[in-house]
Amino acid sequence: MKILSLVRASMTEGMDIFKMKKSGKGAKIFAASVVFLAIFGWAMSVLASLRAINGEVMILSMAVAIASLLTFIEGVYKSGSLLFNCRDDDMLLSLPISRTKIVALRVFKFYVFELAFNSLILLPVILAFILTAPHGISFWLVSAVMVLFVPILPMALSCVIGALIAEFSSRFKKHNLISVILAFIFMLGAMYVSFSAGSFTDNIGEYAGGISGTINQVYYPARAYVEMTEQFNWIKFAAFFIIHFVVAFVAILFISKVYFRINSKVKTVRVNTKLEKIQTGAKIRKPFFALMKKELNRFFSSPVFVTNAGFGLVLFLVGVVLICIKFDDLGSLLNTMSDTEEEIAISLEEIRQYLPTATFVLVAFSSLMSFLTATMISLEGKALNLTKTLPISARKVLLAKIATALTIVYPPILVGIIAMAIRFQYGIIESMLLIVAGLALPAITELFGILVDLKHAQLDAENDAEVVKQSTSTTIATFFGLGGSLVAIGAMIALSFTIGQQLGLVAIDAALVVVLGLMYLRFRKICEERFSRLQS
């Protein structure tokens, strides 16, 4: 009964994503509905192609693989903040509970979050399969078990890798930086593997069999799902249960062996670093820059924050580098396709002509999807009360957060624009217009983020991952970024082909400046009043 009470207490704390009575209920339902319907539509289109080759069951293994890959990628960088050095460590470690139970409690909470997001992937695929493909009664039982058990293997693997990363990085003074670097390496590697498979949706009937067969060979849950769907077997069903329980137990046992060692090392390094700063003396800074330094330290002290907010910027730079290096290879590809297939309607020079538009597309998507301020207030937690007592206005406190976010976002965006302009010899006017867009878009993004976080601040989260990944402000900001990027990109493409790129950029920049001005006026009007209402 004691362990059940502990589980209940832990699960009711920080599970804001499931508290539908709070503000933001509509945003959460809308976000889940959009994801569900999008995946359901994709599944129906894929099943229509698979029906021609009687291969509908292949989509089940694909869905399991996609859900597992996303769980693994997310888990690698989330596990460190969810498992180690959490805010309730002092409370849990003071109780007469074994470390294995403490780790099991943290892993179970991690599992609940992953189960919710896995369900948004698997349930629409299962529903599409039920509506379009032949199946037996046992399929319902097998599918229910799959939804519950699919997160376990990738989550266990990501927790072990996260523990190894935390163990390795805890040996260094800059352990958070090491954790971020290693997490980025794992995420980029996983994404490279997934992208290297290529796009097969256009010719699903040709490639699905090979892809599904490969997945079934290397990934046991996908193979078990397909086998038990085609012919149910109680022995395989029981084996599936046992294997997953054993894997989860081994992962918890391994993490429990290193849990206290990692926590003690992180805390020791943190205390020693603080002592070194005290001994070397504090530098006198103006309040605004002192606040910016505090925000920068907070940003880089949270691996999950850095990884989530910075991954889009890293991908932007990677995309710019690939375009600059590999662009000439596109000409050879076009020539090869012209010799072997139908005449290609576009030449390399025509593509080069519209590269400023392509640059704007990259900048718009990367800027509007890099929300840092949408979580900066929430991440302060109880420390917000201390911030509110400082002899500085709320507007300056919030502007310091915006300035910090822009300090992080501007360098990669501007470097990418300048690199593209130099490599492809854009005109001075086009280059300047792109730079204006590169300055305005992140400013709009971060202003909107701070406005959203002022209204939907989550100050009682147990760890950073809950704020960065599951808060209402993050959900609203993400959909604003998606919608805004689609509008900006669509408008730029339409204007480029009608009035030309230069005039199109002028019109877009003018619109962005107007939006930025209106948003700033809104910020000035409400920032003091909303900031004063925040209670941690």
Secondary structure, DSSP 8 states (H G I E B T S, - for coil): -HHHHHHHHHHHSS-GGG-TTSTTHHHHHHHHHHHHHHHHHHHHHHHHHHHTTT-TTHHHHHHHHHHHHHHHHHHHHHHHHHHSS-TTHHHHHTSS--HHHHHHHHHHHHHHHHHHHHHHHHHHHHHHHHHHS---THHHHHHHHHHHHTTHHHHHHHHHHHHHHHHHHTTSTTHHHHHHHHHHHHHHHHHHHHHHT---GGGHHHHHHHHHHHHHHH-HHHHHHHHHHHS--HHHHHHHHHHHHHHHHHHHHHHHHHHHHHHHHHHHHHHHHHHHHHHH------HHHHHHHHHHHHHHT-HHHHHHHHHHHHHHHHHHHHHHHHHHHHHHHHHHHHHHSS--S--HHHHHHTHHHHHHHHHHHHHHT--SHHHHTGGGGGGHHHHHTSSS-HHHHHHHHHHHHHHHHHHHHHHHHHHHHHHHT--HHHHHHHHHHHHHHHHHHHHHHHHHHHHS-----SSHHHHHHH-HHHHHHHHHHHHHHHHHHHHHHHHHTTT-HHHHHHHHHHHHHHHHHHHHHHHHHHHHHHHHH---
